[in-house]
Amino acid sequence: MRTQVAIIGGGPSGLLLSQLLMQNDIDAILLERQTRDHVLSRVRAGVLEQGLVGIMRGLGVATRLDSEGLIHDGTVLSYDNDVVRLDFTKYAGKPVVVYGQTEVTRDLYDLRERTGGQAYFECEDVTLQGMDGDAPFVTFRQHGIDHRIDCDFIAGCDGFHGVSRQAIPENVRTEYEKVYPFGWLGILSETPPAHHELIYANSSRGFALCSQRNANLSRYYIQCELTDTVEQWSDQAFWDELKRRIPEEVADNMVTGPSVEKSIAPLRSFVCEPMQWGRLFLCGDAAHIVPPTGAKGLNSAAADVHYLSQGFIRHYRDSDCADLDRYSERALERMWKTERFSWWMTNLLHRFPGQSTFDQKMQKAELAFLAENEAAIAVLAQNYVGLPY
């Protein structure tokens, strides 16, 4: 087989990139290790920046997003019963949209099928070769049959545990990582949201988040020990603990019910530099991870896709490699600012082992400062809704 761009990974970043390339008459083949159904079974975040919304609209695949997505003009931070509301439209000039990552992925898969894009699922033993020369290629096995794809470039969109980043020699890449000493226990429930906006709660018992997917589907999280297991937490134990961590008025009016999904996620900050090597380019979680506190994972991947697709389009349309050559630099410049914001939000809202009473007072003082300082609120709002591309 022959293509212009081989894309490793069939999640949202790989799908976005493949469709942007197809829209500009650039041929791409997409490889995914799992089945489509497995990819769509993953429960992920659902707060979208306007940059990603704009990409979806530009691809002509925002019909459901525009009709079912919930526009949020603000969010709420709380410290016990003290509450600070961030007005996004006032301080940042734009809202965010709550629309599940699974639904974004589903819309993009449907688009790829309608437009006839090539995609291979259940790909095993994917190997990237020749990236440091002029003739890269990818080999893989599918259903016992070996395949080879010759290409001009390879885009690694296969996540933190994928093969793409590992294909960059260790003496070339530098990895920066912070692993946080706690996790998030999350549940999905078919219940109305506890509040019309998201609530990020710092309490003496630890962090909590009240999120949502639609009017009858809610997503909730509480900070937990890394050693905890899902089996240790009954639904009732989860609801009881959540209510202890959020403002009393919200807890008193919350509707609870059986969980339809329950999981524990570890938290880390991670960046790989550079994000390109020869003819290999990394996108999204293959290059960087953020703790979910700032809702930046999917949105950061979309920013990468924006920069990389621009580079490919300019290369094939104008025979100009300037944007491709600067891809890593441009993507990392934005990414480190995003990492800073997610790290700051995580430190502001969580309880850390060994945290002193002084540290806790500092967290409360920071929230109190936000409540009375419009400049501080504006900075937080502008970061939350998303930095410009």
C-alpha positions in Angstrom: 0.0 0.0 0.0 1.0 3.6 -0.5 -0.3 6.8 1.1 0.9 10.3 1.8 0.4 10.3 5.6 0.1 7.1 7.7 -1.8 7.9 10.9 -1.2 5.6 13.9 -4.2 5.7 16.3 -7.9 5.8 15.6 -8.9 8.1 18.5 -10.2 11.6 18.1 -6.8 13.2 17.3 -6.1 10.6 14.5 -9.6 11.0 13.2 -9.5 14.8 13.2 -6.2 14.8 11.4 -7.3 12.3 8.8 -10.4 14.2 7.9 -8.7 17.6 7.7 -6.2 16.0 5.3 -8.9 14.4 3.2 -10.7 17.7 3.1 -7.6 19.1 1.5 -7.0 16.2 -1.0 -4.2 14.7 1.0 -4.3 10.9 1.2 -4.1 9.3 4.6 -4.5 5.8 6.0 -5.5 5.3 9.6 -4.4 2.3 11.8 -6.1 1.4 15.1 -5.1 -1.3 17.5 -8.6 -1.9 18.8 -12.0 -2.4 17.2 -14.2 0.6 16.5 -16.7 -0.5 19.2 -13.9 -0.7 21.7 -12.7 2.9 20.9 -16.3 4.1 21.3 -16.7 2.3 24.6 -14.1 4.6 26.3 -15.7 7.1 28.7 -13.7 10.4 28.5 -14.0 14.0 29.2 -16.5 16.3 27.5 -15.6 20.0 27.8 -14.8 21.4 24.4 -12.9 24.6 23.6 -14.1 26.8 20.8 -11.0 25.8 18.8 -12.1 22.2 18.6 -15.8 23.2 18.0 -14.6 25.3 15.1 -12.6 22.4 13.6 -15.7 20.2 13.8 -17.9 22.8 12.1 -15.3 23.3 9.4 -15.4 19.5 8.7 -19.2 19.7 8.5 -19.6 17.3 11.4 -21.1 19.5 14.1 -24.8 18.8 13.6 -25.2 16.8 16.8 -22.7 18.9 18.6 -24.7 22.0 17.9 -28.0 20.5 18.7 -27.0 18.3 21.8 -24.0 20.1 23.2 -24.5 22.3 26.3 -23.1 25.8 26.1 -21.5 26.8 29.4 -20.9 30.5 30.0 -19.1 29.8 33.3 -18.1 27.3 36.0 -18.0 27.2 39.8 -15.1 26.8 42.2 -15.9 26.0 45.8 -13.9 25.7 49.1 -16.3 24.0 51.5 -19.3 26.3 51.3 -17.5 29.3 49.9 -18.2 29.7 46.1 -16.6 31.5 43.3 -18.2 31.7 39.9 -16.1 32.2 36.7 -18.0 34.1 34.0 -16.4 32.9 30.8 -18.3 35.2 28.4 -17.6 38.3 30.6 -13.9 37.6 31.2 -12.8 35.6 28.2 -15.4 36.5 25.5 -16.5 33.0 24.7 -18.0 29.9 26.3 -17.1 26.2 26.4 -19.4 23.4 25.1 -20.1 20.2 27.1 -20.2 17.3 24.6 -18.8 13.9 25.4 -15.5 12.9 23.8 -17.1 9.6 22.9 -19.7 11.5 20.8 -16.9 13.5 19.1 -15.3 10.2 18.2 -18.5 8.7 17.0 -19.3 11.7 14.8 -15.8 11.6 13.2 -16.0 7.8 12.5 -19.4 8.3 10.8 -17.8 11.1 8.7 -14.9 8.9 7.8 -17.2 6.2 6.6 -19.3 8.6 4.6 -16.3 10.1 2.9 -14.6 6.7 2.1 -11.5 7.2 4.2 -9.3 4.2 4.7 -9.1 2.8 8.2 -7.7 -0.5 9.5 -8.8 -1.9 12.9 -7.3 -4.6 15.1 -3.8 -3.9 13.9 -1.1 -5.8 15.7 2.7 -5.5 15.8 2.6 -2.0 14.3 6.2 -1.0 13.5 7.4 2.4 12.3 10.6 2.5 10.2 12.6 4.8 8.1 11.5 8.1 9.7 15.0 9.5 9.7 15.2 9.1 5.9 13.1 10.0 2.8 11.1 6.8 2.6 9.3 6.0 5.9 7.0 3.0 6.1 4.8 1.2 8.6 4.3 -2.5 8.9 1.5 -4.3 10.8 -0.5 -7.5 11.0 -4.2 -7.7 10.8 -6.1 -10.9 11.2 -2.9 -12.9 10.6 -2.0 -11.1 7.4 1.1 -8.9 7.2 0.9 -5.5 5.6 3.2 -2.6 4.7 2.3 1.0 4.1 4.9 3.2 2.3 4.3 6.9 3.0 5.8 10.4 3.0 5.1 11.0 6.7 3.9 9.3 9.8 1.6 10.9 12.4 1.7 9.3 15.8 -1.7 9.7 17.4 -1.7 6.5 19.4 -1.7 7.8 23.0 0.6 7.6 25.9 1.1 3.8 25.7 1.4 3.7 21.9 4.4 2.8 19.8 5.0 6.1 18.1 6.8 8.0 20.8 9.0 4.9 21.5 10.1 5.0 17.9 12.0 8.2 18.6 15.5 7.2 19.8 16.0 7.7 23.6 19.0 9.9 23.0 16.8 12.3 20.9 13.8 12.7 23.1 13.5 14.2 26.6 10.5 13.3 28.8 9.3 15.5 31.6 6.8 13.9 34.0 5.1 14.5 37.3 2.9 11.7 38.8 0.4 12.8 41.3 -0.1 10.9 44.6 -3.8 10.3 44.1 -6.4 9.3 41.6 -9.9 10.2 40.5 -12.8 7.8 41.2 -15.5 8.6 38.6 -19.0 7.4 38.0 -21.5 8.0 35.2 -25.1 8.0 36.3 -28.4 8.5 34.5 -29.4 11.4 36.7 -29.9 15.1 36.2 -26.8 17.2 36.8 -26.4 18.5 40.3 -25.9 22.1 39.0 -26.4 23.8 35.6 -22.6 24.5 35.5 -19.6 22.3 36.5 -18.5 22.5 40.1 -14.8 22.1 41.0 -14.7 21.6 44.8 -11.8 21.8 47.2 -12.8 20.4 50.6 -11.0 19.3 53.7 -11.8 15.7 52.6 -10.3 16.2 49.1 -11.3 17.2 45.6 -14.6 16.6 43.9 -16.1 17.5 40.5 -19.7 17.7 39.5 -19.9 17.4 35.7 -22.5 16.4 33.1 -23.1 15.0 29.6 -26.7 16.0 29.1 -29.9 16.8 30.9 -30.2 13.2 32.2 -26.6 12.0 32.3 -24.1 13.1 34.9 -20.4 12.5 35.5 -19.0 12.9 39.0 -15.5 12.5 40.4 -13.9 12.4 43.8 -10.2 12.3 44.7 -9.2 8.9 46.0 -6.1 7.0 47.1 -4.0 5.4 44.3 -4.4 2.1 46.2 -8.2 2.2 46.1 -10.1 -0.2 43.8 -13.5 0.2 42.2 -14.8 -2.7 44.2 -14.1 -0.9 47.5 -16.6 1.8 46.5 -20.3 1.0 46.5 -22.5 3.6 44.7 -23.9 4.6 48.1 -20.4 5.2 49.5 -19.5 7.3 46.5 -22.6 9.5 46.8 -22.1 9.9 50.5 -18.5 11.0 50.1 -19.3 13.3 47.2 -22.0 15.1 49.2 -19.5 15.8 52.0 -17.1 17.6 49.6 -19.5 19.9 47.7 -21.5 22.9 48.9 -24.3 21.9 51.2 -27.0 23.5 49.1 -26.0 21.5 46.0 -25.6 18.3 48.0 -29.1 18.7 49.6 -30.8 18.9 46.2 -28.7 16.3 44.3 -30.5 13.4 42.6 -28.6 10.2 43.0 -28.9 6.8 41.3 -27.1 3.6 40.2 -23.9 4.1 38.3 -23.7 2.9 34.7 -19.9 3.2 34.7 -17.3 3.4 37.4 -13.5 3.7 37.1 -10.4 5.1 38.8 -7.9 7.2 36.8 -4.4 8.1 37.9 -3.2 11.7 37.3 0.0 12.8 35.7 1.6 15.7 33.9 3.9 14.6 31.0 5.6 16.2 28.0 7.9 14.7 25.4 10.3 16.9 23.6 10.6 17.2 20.6 7.3 16.2 19.1 8.8 15.4 15.8 11.8 13.4 14.6 12.5 13.2 10.9 9.3 12.3 9.2 7.5 11.3 12.4 5.2 13.7 14.2 3.5 13.1 17.5 0.0 14.4 18.4 -2.1 14.4 21.5 -1.5 11.9 24.3 1.4 10.4 22.4 3.4 13.5 23.2 1.8 14.9 26.3 -0.6 14.2 29.2 -2.4 16.7 31.5 -4.2 16.0 34.7 -8.0 16.2 33.9 -8.5 19.1 36.4 -8.4 21.7 33.6 -10.3 19.8 30.9 -7.4 20.1 28.5 -6.6 16.6 27.2 -8.8 16.4 24.1 -8.5 20.1 23.5 -4.7 20.0 23.5 -4.8 17.2 21.0 -7.0 19.3 18.8 -4.4 22.1 18.9 -1.7 19.7 17.8 -3.9 18.6 14.9 -4.5 22.2 13.9 -0.7 22.9 13.7 0.2 19.6 12.0 -2.6 19.7 9.5 -1.5 23.3 8.5 2.0 22.0 8.0 0.9 19.1 5.8 -1.5 21.3 3.8 1.2 23.9 3.2 3.7 21.2 2.2 1.5 19.6 -0.4 -0.2 22.7 -1.7 2.8 25.1 -1.8 5.8 22.8 -1.5 6.7 24.7 1.6 8.0 22.8 4.7 8.3 25.8 7.0 5.2 24.9 9.1 6.2 21.3 9.3 9.7 22.2 10.4 8.3 24.4 13.2 5.5 22.0 14.2 7.1 20.8 17.5 8.2 24.3 18.5 4.7 25.7 17.9 2.8 22.9 19.5 5.1 22.8 22.6 4.9 26.6 23.1 1.2 26.3 23.6 1.4 22.9 25.4 3.6 24.0 28.2 1.2 26.9 29.0 -1.6 24.4 29.1 0.5 22.1 31.3 1.0 25.0 33.7 -2.7 25.7 33.9 -3.6 22.1 34.5 -0.9 21.7 37.1 -2.0 24.9 38.8 -5.6 23.9 39.0 -4.6 20.5 40.3 -2.5 22.1 43.1 -5.2 24.5 43.9 -8.0 22.0 44.4 -6.6 18.8 45.7 -5.4 17.6 49.1 -1.8 16.3 48.9 -0.2 13.8 51.3 1.7 15.7 54.0 0.0 19.0 53.2 0.3 21.4 56.1 -2.3 23.6 57.5 -0.4 26.5 56.0 -0.7 24.9 52.6 -4.4 24.6 53.1 -4.7 28.2 54.1 -2.9 29.2 51.0 -5.4 27.3 48.8 -8.2 29.0 50.6 -6.6 32.4 50.2 -6.1 31.8 46.5 -9.8 31.1 46.1 -10.7 34.1 48.2 -8.4 36.3 46.0 -10.2 35.0 42.9 -13.5 35.9 44.4 -12.6 39.5 44.7 -10.1 40.2 41.9 -11.4 40.5 38.4 -7.9 40.3 36.8 -7.3 36.9 38.5 -10.7 35.6 37.4 -10.0 36.8 33.8 -6.7 34.9 33.7 -8.3 31.7 34.9 -11.2 32.1 32.5 -9.0 32.8 29.5 -7.0 29.6 30.2 -10.0 27.5 30.9 -11.8 28.4 27.6 -8.6 27.8 25.7 -5.6 29.7 24.6 -5.5 30.7 20.9 -3.9 28.5 18.3 
